[in-house]
């Protein structure tokens, strides 16, 4: 049952719900008007694990300029959510583990999506990011294993998307490759010089990844949990490889590095990087003695 409720007095949402829903049959709800903290708590309960609202439209409400971790319950039954027009920030873990959420409509006024905002939202398949978005936090879409594409308004000044992949506006940073994108091969564009933290995190489909010659930096956990990735070539100009870059790459067999001078690399205790690593023949001893690299086994010159 679809219901529209106009709130003329803040704090009366629960009363209005109770007056029209004595049989608990509302599943789709649109709310208009000004909301206070009591109304927000009511919404959290209505959409929570024991709630009944699966479709919620709060586009025309005021009171939400920011949504934080406790505004919506982990495991919420929400499948479709339309956010308020005056919303500016999605805070840390705002919709973390809302695993039934298939559709999220974000207003163009949102400027910040913080760390882990949609972490574990496994049912999301496509995300349209706001026109005014300035910052996207680390792992904002981490663990979204069903996510196949990012879209963003062409007039956004900070980010751009191409073939569903998210980049910085200048194209120099690959920000996020959707974890659910089904392509088995991917060539990182030539303009990319940095692969961001967690950029390919949990993509289980890529078997072959081609990196551009101009690439300079691969940040922490960039390819972490890319469970189908088999081999990778690190180009000549890469100067830094972050920690956890190849963690949990269960199918990885070889890493080939083209640089004669070993790139800076950080090795974490739980990286468990036990693969064959091929480097230029004349540089093999240098790699074996360099910080980070010397902690790895199976370094061979070729």
Beta strands, then each sheet from edge to edge (+ up, - down):
strand 1: 2-7
strand 2: 28-34
strand 3: 55-57
strand 4: 61-62
strand 5: 66-67
strand 6: 80-82
strand 7: 89-90
strand 8: 103-105
strand 9: 112-113
strand 10: 126-129
strand 11: 135-136
strand 12: 149-152
strand 13: 159-162
strand 14: 165-168
strand 15: 173-176
strand 16: 185-187
strand 17: 194-195
strand 18: 208-210
strand 19: 217-218
strand 20: 231-234
strand 21: 240-241
strand 22: 254-257
strand 23: 264-265
strand 24: 276-279
strand 25: 299-301
sheet 1: 1+ 2+ 3+ 6+ 8+
sheet 2: 1+ 2+ 4+
sheet 3: 5+ 7+ 9+ 11+
sheet 4: 10+ 12+
sheet 5: 13+ 14- 15+ 17+ 19+ 21+ 23+
sheet 6: 16+ 18+ 20+ 22+ 24+ 25+
end
